[in-house]
Amino acid sequence: MDRVPMGIILPQNQIGPDPADVRAFVAAAESAGFSYLQVYDHVLGADTTNRQLSGPYGLHDQFHEVLVTLGWIAGFSSLELMTGVLVLPQRQTALVAKQAAQVDVLSGGRFILGVGIGWNHVEFTALGMSFRDRAARYEEQIEVLRALWTNESVDYTGRWHRIEAAGILPRPVQQPIPVWIGSGTGAIPLRRAGRIADGWISNVTVDNGFAEAGRAVRQAAADAGRDPASIGLQARVDVRLRELADEPTVVLDVARRQRDRLVADGATRVSVQLLGGPRPPAEFIEAVARLAPLCEPAG
């Protein structure tokens, strides 16, 4: 099996507010041999006391602001950095272009912008953006981002954007920054990823349709006249913290088999997510070292 980049997902909800713990987690990931760090995003948590929302996060779930955090990490880490994902349609596009370009500059071109359409209408309302038209706006946003990253001066008039002879400086090292789309296995987002993205970030694991979805993404790329092999596919392996501590050999063996199957099914990179509920940050940091065997090539 060819070696693929292995990433680790920052446990946003468990790592806590202390920057020393975030820094220790990143250092542990580098020491273990991981290639990249993935950080997911929310701006606001909604109070669900008197209402229901479809997503998993609420008022008491912590999120470090993703682009500020990655810009800071770029100053002390050599890991590739990735948002996984940034909720793009709830943000001003030109501002995202500027912030992403800055992360790319600070990291020396080690940045991937992973984006998603979001699910939390409360968050959209608070940020002054429309939840209803987010999917259509999202595609135009990606076009605008690439224009701002690769042109000195941009003139653009679309349904949601108007830019009159303006640009950003500094522009990113990568022109353009790779944009990956994160989604489930619905037909529309998979076609979108194949048609306009540089890669697809899967939110399903090995037994939940990754192979079929990956083929759909690449077929959509081919249908759009793109090279299917140029579209990256990221898969995910979940590891439970308590099980890793109690039976590390068994858990690592299972995770290794899942990784190998995902790669055989087309994954070009694999991220590891530590699951554990409310636990001290130190337990997550210590667990990263135990995952080092996953970063070794299969043999």
N, C-alpha and C positions, 0 to 999 in steps of 0.2 A: 504493500500500500504506500502510495506517495504521501509524504508528510504534508499536512495542511496546517495553516496558521491556527493555533489554539488561543482562544480568548477567555477572559474571565469577566463576569458581569459584576459591577460594584453593587453590593447589597444596600441600595439606597435607604430602605426602610429600617435597616438594622444597624448600619455602621455608626449612627449617632452624629451629633453636631461637631465633635472635636476634630479639627483638621489633622491632629496628630494621628488619629485612628485611620483616617482616609489615607494619609501618607504611608502609614505602616502597611495597610492593605496593598497599596500599589507596589511598595518595595517587596513585599512577600510574593506578589504575582511575578515580578521581574526575576526574583531569585529562583522561583519554581520553574521558570522557562516559558511562561506564557508570552505570546507575541503581541497581544493587544488587550486593551481595557475597553469595555463597553459600559456606557452609563445611560440609564433611561430617565425619563423626564415627566414631571408635572409641575405646574406653577402654583396651583391652588388645590387644596383639598376641600371637598364639599361636606358640609354637615348633613349627615343622613338621619338625624334624629326624627324628623317628621316627613321624610321622603325616601324614595328608593332610587338608586342609580344602578346601571348595569355593570359598571366596572368594579375592580377589586379594591380601589383606594378611597380613603375618606379623609376627614378632618385631622385625624391623629397619625397619619402616615407622613413620614419625613421625606423630603426630596431636596438634596443639594441642587442649586441651579446648575444646569448641565453644562452650558458653555463657559460660564465663569469657572466652574470646577475644572473642566478640561484645560482651559487656558493656564490655570495655576499648576496643574499636574505636568503640563508640557515643560515647565521650568525645571523639573527635577527628575523626570522619567524619560526613558528611551522607548517606552512602549508606543505602538500605534494606538491612536485614540479614535473612539467611535461613539456617536450618539446612537442609542438603540432602544427606543427611538425618540426623536424630538417631535413634539406635536406641532407640525408646521402651520396648518391653516389658522391656528389661533394667534399667530404672530405676524407682525409687519415684515414683509418679504425683504425689503432693502436692509432693515436692521439685522435680520438673520444673515443676509449676505455679508454684511460688515463683520458681525461677530464670528461667523464661521471662517471668514478669511483671516481674521486675527488669530484664531486657534491654529489654523494651518501655518501661518507665519511663525508663531511661537514654537510650534512643534517641528518646524523644518520640513513641512509637507507630509506629516504622519497622521493625517486626519481623514476620516470618512464621515460624511453627514448622513446618518440614517434618519428617515422621516416617516411619520405616520399621520393619519387623519384625525385621530382622537375619538373619544367616546363621551367625554364629560361636558355636557352642555352648560353646566353651571360655570365651569372654567372659561368657556368661550364667551359667555355673556359678560363675565367680570372683566375680560380682556378686550371687550368692545368689538368682538368678531362674530360673524354669523355662523351658527352651527349647521344650519340647513344646507347651505351650498358649499360646504367645506371640501367635498370630494372634487368637484369641478374646479374650484379655486386652486386647490392643491397642485393640479397639473400645470396651471399657468404660473404658479409660484416657482416651480422647478425650472421652467423656461427662463423666468426673470433672474433667478439666482445664477444660472450659468452665463447669462448675458453680462451681468454685473461682474462676475469673476474673470471674464475673459476679454472685456472691452474697456478701453480707456474712457469712452463716452458712450452712453446708452440713450437711445431714443426708443421708447416702447409705449405702445398704446394697446391695451387689451381690455377685457371685460372688467377686470378688477384692479388693473395697474396702469398708471401713467407716469412715465419718467421722461423728462425733457432735458436732453443733452446733459446728463449727469453721470458720475461714476464714483467708485470707491478707491481709496488708497489707504494702506497698501493692499494691493490685490494679492490673492493667495499664491503660494509656491506652486501648487497644482492648479492648472488652468484647463478645465475646471476641477474643483474638488469633486471626488466621486460622490454621487447621491444614490443611496440604497433605500429601497422602499420596504418597510416592515408591515406585515399583514398576516391574516389567517389564510385559509385556503379557498376563499370565495373566488368565483370565476373572474369577477370584475377587477379586484385588486391584483390578482395574478397576471391578468392581461396587461394591466397598467404597468406593473413592474417590468414585464418583458418588453413593453413598447417604449418606455421612456427612462427607465432606471439603469444604473450601472450594476445593481445587484439587488437581490431579494433577501430580506431578513425574516426567517421563518419564526412564527410563534408556536409551532407544533413540534413535537418531539418524534422520536424514531418510529413509534408505532401508530402515529396519528396522521399519516398521509403525506409525509415530507417528500417521498420519492415522486408520487403522482403530481404534487404541486410544483415541484422543481421542473418536471417535464413540461407542465403547462406554461410556466414562465418562459422557458427556452423556446417552446413552440410559438408563443406570442412574439418573442424577439424575431424568430425566423419570418413570421407572417408580416412583421413590420420592416423587413429587409435588413435586419441587423444580424450580426454573427452570434448565434446562440451561445457559442463557447466563450464569448466575451462577457457574458452576464454571470456575475458571482452569485453563489447560493450559500447562505449561512444557515447552519442548523444549530440545534441547542441540545445539550445534555444536562439534565437536572440531577443534582446530588444532594441528598438530605444530610444535614450537619450531624445529627445524632447517630445516624447509621454509619457515617464515615468515621466517627470517633469510636464506635463500638466494634465495627467489623471492617476496618480499612481495606484489607485484602479483597474481601468479597465485593465491597462497593466499587473499588477501583477496577476490578475485573469486569463487572457489569458495565461500568461507564466506558471502559476501553472497548468492549464489544459494541456498545451503542455507537461510539465514535466511528469505529471501523465500518459499521454498517451504513452510517450516514454518508461517509466518504464514498463508499461503494455505490450509494444511491445518488451521488452527484454533488455532495457538499464540497465547496471550495474553501470553507473555513467553518470552524465549530467553536461555539462559546459554551462555557460551563456556568451554570447558575447554582449557587448554594442556597438551599431552602432550609429555613429553620425557625421561623417565627421570632418572637421577641427574645433575643439572647444577647449577652454582652458582646460588644464589638471584638473583643480579644478572641472569642471562640471562632469567629469568621476569619480573622487574620491567621490564627493558628491552623485552621483547616486548609488554607491555600497551600501551605507547604506540603500537606499530605497529598495534594493533587498533582505534584510534580511528575509522577509517572505518566500522566495523561499527555504531557508535553513531549514525551519521548517518541521517536518514530516507531511504528509497529515493526516487529521483527520475529 
